Amino acid sequence: MPEAGTQTDPGLATAMRISVSRLARRLRVERLGLGGPETALSDIQLAALAALERKGPMTPGELAEHEKVQPPSMTRVIAVLEERGLVLREPHSTDRRQVILTVTPDGRDLVQRVRRLREAWLAQRLQELTPEERQILRQAAPILEKISQS
């Protein structure tokens, strides 16, 4: 998209939507290129597994809230992850109505393998940029994170 198109907020929104979508799609392709068990997981399943790996044990409700999905959707995600031996469901220590989800060693390995592959691809792309472009991205990263969490 031409730079002139980003001079207004609607133009910037359009340019960002297109660029972020394309980048997400490219990172997804890198995961699918592995050809292993990680390709059998949907994006939301992998995201939920990664959240548990990064943030630690959570209840299904906490995980649904973290991933911005409805609890019934997260229930289906958890069932697949549990069936594949990637997460464990254990009783909550103080609330017998709740369960706590934790990542298994296989789940942790899978997340770390996908993360390494995606980060290697992205690091290579960043090396193709000028130092000034990389500095702009360093400054933009926290802003993009803020937008993603809103």
Disulfide bonds with the S-S distance in Angstrom:
none
